[in-house]
């Protein structure tokens, strides 16, 4: 059976803390910011923690070795 390769794009988009929390930037934060209010732009810049068990399970599977730190 072949090795499970880690998804390098996912490693670039999320960060795993020492305690195993998953941090990610919010989406829809690239261009077209003219229509957003200043407060909405500031909220979009923050890094959020993922609390969803379903997503963390998928991340573990996609990250293979690097995903073992996720709790």
MOPAC internal coordinates of N, CA, C and O (Angstrom, degrees):
PM7 1SCF
backbone

  N    0.0000 0     0.00 0     0.00 0    0    0    0
  C    1.4439 1     0.00 0     0.00 0    1    0    0
  C    1.5305 1   109.29 1     0.00 0    2    1    0
  O    1.2310 1   119.77 1   -43.46 1    3    2    1
  N    1.3489 1   118.04 1   136.54 1    3    2    1
  C    1.4656 1   120.05 1  -176.85 1    5    3    2
  C    1.5278 1   112.19 1   -71.53 1    6    5    3
  O    1.2310 1   121.84 1   -20.58 1    7    6    5
  N    1.3298 1   114.09 1   159.42 1    7    6    5
  C    1.4653 1   120.26 1   178.17 1    9    7    6
  C    1.5196 1   110.16 1   -69.56 1   10    9    7
  O    1.2310 1   120.71 1   -28.88 1   11   10    9
  N    1.3220 1   116.25 1   151.12 1   11   10    9
  C    1.4597 1   121.24 1   174.54 1   13   11   10
  C    1.5160 1   107.28 1   -86.70 1   14   13   11
  O    1.2310 1   120.81 1   -59.70 1   15   14   13
  N    1.3288 1   116.06 1   120.30 1   15   14   13
  C    1.4673 1   120.08 1  -179.07 1   17   15   14
  C    1.5239 1   109.65 1   -88.50 1   18   17   15
  O    1.2310 1   121.22 1   -36.90 1   19   18   17
  N    1.3354 1   115.27 1   143.10 1   19   18   17
  C    1.4563 1   119.14 1   177.03 1   21   19   18
  C    1.5169 1   109.50 1   -76.88 1   22   21   19
  O    1.2310 1   120.75 1   -34.56 1   23   22   21
  N    1.3074 1   116.18 1   145.44 1   23   22   21
  C    1.4599 1   121.36 1   178.52 1   25   23   22
  C    1.5241 1   108.08 1   -85.95 1   26   25   23
  O    1.2310 1   120.75 1   -74.05 1   27   26   25
  N    1.3209 1   116.18 1   105.95 1   27   26   25
  C    1.4681 1   121.76 1  -175.04 1   29   27   26
  C    1.5312 1   112.02 1   -64.46 1   30   29   27
  O    1.2310 1   120.25 1   148.76 1   31   30   29
  N    1.3297 1   117.14 1   -31.24 1   31   30   29
  C    1.4627 1   118.89 1  -179.50 1   33   31   30
  C    1.5186 1   111.20 1   -66.82 1   34   33   31
  O    1.2310 1   120.37 1   145.58 1   35   34   33
  N    1.3241 1   116.90 1   -34.42 1   35   34   33
  C    1.4618 1   120.32 1   179.00 1   37   35   34
  C    1.5282 1   110.98 1   -70.14 1   38   37   35
  O    1.2310 1   120.30 1   144.07 1   39   38   37
  N    1.3222 1   117.03 1   -35.93 1   39   38   37
  C    1.4617 1   120.60 1   177.72 1   41   39   38
  C    1.5298 1   110.17 1   -61.94 1   42   41   39
  O    1.2310 1   120.36 1   144.11 1   43   42   41
  N    1.3527 1   116.91 1   -35.89 1   43   42   41
  C    1.4529 1   120.76 1  -179.71 1   45   43   42
  C    1.5258 1   111.74 1   -72.26 1   46   45   43
  O    1.2310 1   119.94 1   153.35 1   47   46   45
  N    1.3237 1   117.71 1   -26.65 1   47   46   45
  C    1.4589 1   120.90 1  -173.62 1   49   47   46
  C    1.5189 1   114.68 1   -93.98 1   50   49   47
  O    1.2310 1   119.71 1   159.15 1   51   50   49
  N    1.3329 1   118.16 1   -20.85 1   51   50   49
  C    1.4643 1   119.93 1   179.02 1   53   51   50
  C    1.5201 1   109.34 1  -123.90 1   54   53   51
  O    1.2310 1   121.27 1   -17.89 1   55   54   53
  N    1.3346 1   115.18 1   162.11 1   55   54   53
  C    1.4529 1   120.95 1   175.86 1   57   55   54
  C    1.5220 1   107.37 1  -129.56 1   58   57   55
  O    1.2310 1   120.55 1   -42.79 1   59   58   57
  N    1.3099 1   116.56 1   137.21 1   59   58   57
  C    1.4606 1   121.65 1   178.57 1   61   59   58
  C    1.5179 1   107.66 1  -106.58 1   62   61   59
  O    1.2310 1   120.53 1   -54.85 1   63   62   61
  N    1.3355 1   116.59 1   125.15 1   63   62   61
  C    1.4541 1   120.85 1  -179.51 1   65   63   62
  C    1.5213 1   110.01 1   -79.19 1   66   65   63
  O    1.2310 1   120.72 1    -5.81 1   67   66   65
  N    1.3411 1   116.24 1   174.19 1   67   66   65
  C    1.4610 1   120.36 1   179.35 1   69   67   66
  C    1.5252 1   112.21 1   -62.01 1   70   69   67
  O    1.2310 1   120.99 1   144.22 1   71   70   69
  N    1.3200 1   115.71 1   -35.78 1   71   70   69
  C    1.4659 1   119.37 1  -178.12 1   73   71   70
  C    1.5193 1   112.66 1   -83.71 1   74   73   71
  O    1.2310 1   120.06 1   178.61 1   75   74   73
  N    1.3430 1   117.49 1    -1.39 1   75   74   73
  C    1.4554 1   120.65 1   174.98 1   77   75   74
  C    1.5167 1   115.58 1    96.75 1   78   77   75
  O    1.2310 1   120.18 1  -168.41 1   79   78   77
  N    1.3306 1   117.26 1    11.59 1   79   78   77
  C    1.4636 1   119.19 1   176.93 1   81   79   78
  C    1.5258 1   109.28 1   -80.45 1   82   81   79
  O    1.2310 1   121.04 1   -29.93 1   83   82   81
  N    1.3294 1   115.61 1   150.07 1   83   82   81
  C    1.4581 1   121.17 1   179.31 1   85   83   82
  C    1.5201 1   108.64 1  -104.22 1   86   85   83
  O    1.2310 1   120.53 1   -56.97 1   87   86   85
  N    1.3443 1   116.59 1   123.03 1   87   86   85
  C    1.4555 1   122.28 1   178.51 1   89   87   86
  C    1.5207 1   108.76 1  -111.08 1   90   89   87
  O    1.2310 1   120.47 1   -39.93 1   91   90   89
  N    1.3446 1   116.71 1   140.07 1   91   90   89
  C    1.4556 1   119.78 1   176.83 1   93   91   90
  C    1.5155 1   109.97 1  -146.61 1   94   93   91
  O    1.2310 1   120.88 1   -23.32 1   95   94   93
  N    1.3331 1   115.92 1   156.68 1   95   94   93
  C    1.4550 1   120.93 1   175.65 1   97   95   94
  C    1.5167 1   108.36 1   -81.52 1   98   97   95
  O    1.2310 1   120.76 1   -24.85 1   99   98   97
  N    1.3059 1   116.14 1   155.15 1   99   98   97
  C    1.4567 1   119.34 1   179.72 1  101   99   98
  C    1.5231 1   109.92 1   -75.29 1  102  101   99
  O    1.2310 1   120.58 1   -27.52 1  103  102  101
  N    1.3201 1   116.49 1   152.48 1  103  102  101
  C    1.4599 1   120.43 1  -179.10 1  105  103  102
  C    1.5317 1   110.78 1   -86.23 1  106  105  103
  O    1.2310 1   120.69 1    -3.41 1  107  106  105
  N    1.3091 1   116.29 1   176.59 1  107  106  105
  C    1.4725 1   124.46 1  -177.31 1  109  107  106
  C    1.5280 1   111.07 1    57.18 1  110  109  107
  O    1.2310 1   120.66 1  -132.83 1  111  110  109
  N    1.3209 1   116.35 1    47.17 1  111  110  109
  C    1.4607 1   120.10 1  -175.22 1  113  111  110
  C    1.5292 1   111.86 1  -126.73 1  114  113  111
  O    1.2310 1   120.00 1  -154.31 1  115  114  113
  N    1.3251 1   117.61 1    25.69 1  115  114  113
  C    1.4592 1   119.53 1  -176.24 1  117  115  114
  C    1.5242 1   111.53 1   -94.42 1  118  117  115
  O    1.2310 1   120.26 1    94.44 1  119  118  117
  N    1.3075 1   117.11 1   -85.56 1  119  118  117
  C    1.4586 1   119.92 1  -179.39 1  121  119  118
  C    1.5362 1   107.79 1  -118.71 1  122  121  119
  O    1.2310 1   120.35 1    11.39 1  123  122  121
  N    1.3163 1   116.94 1  -168.61 1  123  122  121
  C    1.4732 1   122.52 1  -176.89 1  125  123  122
  C    1.5231 1   111.86 1    59.74 1  126  125  123
  O    1.2310 1   120.63 1  -136.56 1  127  126  125
  N    1.3285 1   116.40 1    43.44 1  127  126  125
  C    1.4579 1   120.62 1  -179.61 1  129  127  126
  C    1.5275 1   112.61 1   -91.34 1  130  129  127
  O    1.2310 1   120.47 1   178.21 1  131  130  129
  N    1.3256 1   116.72 1    -1.79 1  131  130  129
  C    1.4627 1   120.15 1  -177.57 1  133  131  130
  C    1.5224 1   110.48 1   -63.12 1  134  133  131
  O    1.2310 1   120.48 1   142.63 1  135  134  133
  N    1.3181 1   116.69 1   -37.37 1  135  134  133
  C    1.4653 1   119.84 1  -176.80 1  137  135  134
  C    1.5305 1   112.97 1   -77.41 1  138  137  135
  O    1.2310 1   119.91 1   170.15 1  139  138  137
  N    1.3275 1   117.78 1    -9.85 1  139  138  137
  C    1.4614 1   120.95 1  -179.43 1  141  139  138
  C    1.5241 1   110.97 1   -87.61 1  142  141  139
  O    1.2310 1   120.76 1   -33.74 1  143  142  141
  N    1.3220 1   116.16 1   146.26 1  143  142  141
  C    1.4592 1   120.03 1   173.78 1  145  143  142
  C    1.5320 1   108.92 1   -76.78 1  146  145  143
  O    1.2310 1   120.55 1   -16.05 1  147  146  145
  N    1.3121 1   116.56 1   163.95 1  147  146  145
  C    1.4687 1   120.29 1  -178.68 1  149  147  146
  C    1.5189 1   112.02 1   -61.82 1  150  149  147
  O    1.2310 1   120.68 1   139.69 1  151  150  149
  N    1.3186 1   116.31 1   -40.31 1  151  150  149
  C    1.4640 1   119.02 1  -178.94 1  153  151  150
  C    1.5299 1   110.80 1   -65.90 1  154  153  151
  O    1.2310 1   120.31 1   143.54 1  155  154  153
  N    1.3233 1   117.02 1   -36.46 1  155  154  153
  C    1.4578 1   120.50 1   179.18 1  157  155  154
  C    1.5255 1   110.63 1   -68.23 1  158  157  155
  O    1.2310 1   120.52 1   141.31 1  159  158  157
  N    1.3413 1   116.62 1   -38.69 1  159  158  157
  C    1.4669 1   120.67 1   177.86 1  161  159  158
  C    1.5210 1   110.85 1   -63.68 1  162  161  159
  O    1.2310 1   120.38 1   139.18 1  163  162  161
  N    1.3385 1   116.87 1   -40.82 1  163  162  161
  C    1.4628 1   120.82 1   179.13 1  165  163  162
  C    1.5244 1   111.22 1   -65.32 1  166  165  163
  O    1.2310 1   120.41 1   140.11 1  167  166  165
  N    1.3287 1   116.81 1   -39.89 1  167  166  165
  C    1.4671 1   120.15 1   177.81 1  169  167  166
  C    1.5208 1   111.48 1   -65.12 1  170  169  167
  O    1.2310 1   120.23 1   144.43 1  171  170  169
  N    1.3228 1   117.16 1   -35.57 1  171  170  169
  C    1.4662 1   121.64 1  -179.16 1  173  171  170
  C    1.5250 1   111.98 1   -69.99 1  174  173  171
  O    1.2310 1   119.83 1   154.83 1  175  174  173
  N    1.3365 1   117.94 1   -25.17 1  175  174  173
  C    1.4610 1   121.35 1  -178.17 1  177  175  174
  C    1.5243 1   112.91 1   -74.65 1  178  177  175
  O    1.2310 1   119.92 1   161.85 1  179  178  177
  N    1.3232 1   117.76 1   -18.15 1  179  178  177
  C    1.4592 1   120.40 1  -175.21 1  181  179  178
  C    1.5228 1   111.99 1   -75.19 1  182  181  179
  O    1.2310 1   121.60 1   -27.12 1  183  182  181
  N    1.3155 1   114.54 1   152.88 1  183  182  181
  C    1.4655 1   121.62 1   175.68 1  185  183  182
  C    1.5194 1   107.35 1   -90.90 1  186  185  183
  O    1.2310 1   120.39 1   -45.44 1  187  186  185
  N    1.3354 1   116.87 1   134.56 1  187  186  185
  C    1.4597 1   120.26 1  -177.91 1  189  187  186
  C    1.5210 1   110.18 1  -114.07 1  190  189  187
  O    1.2310 1   120.70 1   -24.66 1  191  190  189
  N    1.3191 1   116.26 1   155.34 1  191  190  189
  C    1.4574 1   120.89 1   176.16 1  193  191  190
  C    1.5175 1   108.76 1   -96.23 1  194  193  191
  O    1.2310 1   121.05 1   -38.20 1  195  194  193
  N    1.3094 1   115.60 1   141.80 1  195  194  193
  C    1.4602 1   121.38 1   179.61 1  197  195  194
  C    1.5252 1   108.04 1   -89.55 1  198  197  195
  O    1.2310 1   120.28 1   -58.58 1  199  198  197
  N    1.3219 1   117.08 1   121.42 1  199  198  197
  C    1.4598 1   121.12 1   179.36 1  201  199  198
  C    1.5213 1   111.92 1  -106.24 1  202  201  199
  O    1.2310 1   120.48 1   170.99 1  203  202  201
  N    1.3219 1   116.68 1    -9.01 1  203  202  201
  C    1.4557 1   121.29 1  -175.13 1  205  203  202
  C    1.5313 1   110.53 1   -72.94 1  206  205  203
  O    1.2310 1   120.10 1   -58.17 1  207  206  205
  N    1.3180 1   117.42 1   121.83 1  207  206  205
  C    1.4661 1   122.11 1  -178.71 1  209  207  206
  C    1.5159 1   111.62 1   -65.21 1  210  209  207
  O    1.2310 1   120.41 1   146.25 1  211  210  209
  N    1.3291 1   116.82 1   -33.75 1  211  210  209
  C    1.4591 1   120.69 1  -179.46 1  213  211  210
  C    1.5164 1   112.14 1   -64.77 1  214  213  211
  O    1.2310 1   120.76 1   136.39 1  215  214  213
  N    1.3386 1   116.15 1   -43.61 1  215  214  213
  C    1.4552 1   119.83 1   179.41 1  217  215  214
  C    1.5255 1   111.44 1   -67.06 1  218  217  215
  O    1.2310 1   120.28 1   139.37 1  219  218  217
  N    1.3247 1   117.07 1   -40.63 1  219  218  217
  C    1.4671 1   119.28 1  -179.34 1  221  219  218
  C    1.5296 1   110.63 1   -64.89 1  222  221  219
  O    1.2310 1   120.20 1   145.88 1  223  222  221
  N    1.3147 1   117.22 1   -34.12 1  223  222  221
  C    1.4639 1   121.31 1   177.68 1  225  223  222
  C    1.5321 1   110.19 1   -64.89 1  226  225  223
  O    1.2310 1   120.93 1   137.14 1  227  226  225
  N    1.3336 1   115.83 1   -42.86 1  227  226  225
  C    1.4676 1   120.50 1   178.75 1  229  227  226
  C    1.5253 1   110.15 1   -66.58 1  230  229  227
  O    1.2310 1   120.15 1   138.07 1  231  230  229
  N    1.3466 1   117.32 1   -41.93 1  231  230  229
  C    1.4586 1   120.97 1   179.23 1  233  231  230
  C    1.5186 1   111.13 1   -61.06 1  234  233  231
  O    1.2310 1   120.25 1   138.59 1  235  234  233
  N    1.3198 1   117.12 1   -41.41 1  235  234  233
  C    1.4655 1   121.27 1   178.54 1  237  235  234
  C    1.5167 1   110.76 1   -58.11 1  238  237  235
  O    1.2310 1   120.97 1   136.13 1  239  238  237
  N    1.3229 1   115.75 1   -43.87 1  239  238  237
  C    1.4540 1   120.84 1  -177.82 1  241  239  238
  C    1.5291 1   111.38 1   -68.16 1  242  241  239
  O    1.2310 1   120.22 1   139.04 1  243  242  241
  N    1.3329 1   117.19 1   -40.96 1  243  242  241
  C    1.4593 1   120.99 1  -177.36 1  245  243  242
  C    1.5253 1   112.67 1   -73.53 1  246  245  243
  O    1.2310 1   120.37 1   150.39 1  247  246  245
  N    1.3350 1   116.90 1   -29.61 1  247  246  245
  C    1.4578 1   120.01 1  -176.42 1  249  247  246
  C    1.5215 1   113.83 1   -88.81 1  250  249  247
  O    1.2310 1   119.70 1   170.43 1  251  250  249
  N    1.3157 1   118.18 1    -9.57 1  251  250  249
  C    1.4667 1   123.53 1   178.32 1  253  251  250
  C    1.5277 1   111.74 1    50.99 1  254  253  251
  O    1.2310 1   118.98 1    72.25 1  255  254  253
  N    1.3387 1   119.55 1  -107.75 1  255  254  253
  C    1.4632 1   122.11 1  -177.21 1  257  255  254
  C    1.5261 1   112.50 1   -64.30 1  258  257  255
  O    1.2310 1   120.07 1   135.09 1  259  258  257
  N    1.3162 1   117.48 1   -44.91 1  259  258  257
  C    1.4654 1   121.35 1  -177.23 1  261  259  258
  C    1.5182 1   110.71 1   -68.17 1  262  261  259
  O    1.2310 1   119.46 1   156.92 1  263  262  261
  N    1.3128 1   118.64 1   -23.08 1  263  262  261
  C    1.4492 1   122.60 1  -177.73 1  265  263  262
  C    1.5130 1   114.69 1   -78.95 1  266  265  263
  O    1.2310 1   119.75 1   172.85 1  267  266  265
  N    1.3152 1   118.08 1    -7.15 1  267  266  265
  C    1.4634 1   120.61 1  -178.85 1  269  267  266
  C    1.5180 1   112.14 1   -70.20 1  270  269  267
  O    1.2310 1   120.36 1   160.89 1  271  270  269
  N    1.3420 1   116.92 1   -19.11 1  271  270  269
  C    1.4783 1   119.89 1   178.34 1  273  271  270
  C    1.5107 1   112.14 1   -78.26 1  274  273  271
  O    1.2310 1   119.91 1   163.04 1  275  274  273
  N    1.3428 1   117.79 1   -16.96 1  275  274  273
  C    1.4649 1   121.24 1  -177.51 1  277  275  274
  C    1.5163 1   109.27 1   -70.44 1  278  277  275
  O    1.2310 1   120.68 1   -48.35 1  279  278  277
  N    1.3302 1   116.30 1   131.65 1  279  278  277
  C    1.4611 1   119.68 1   178.68 1  281  279  278
  C    1.5079 1   110.71 1  -105.08 1  282  281  279
  O    1.2310 1   120.10 1   180.00 1  283  282  281

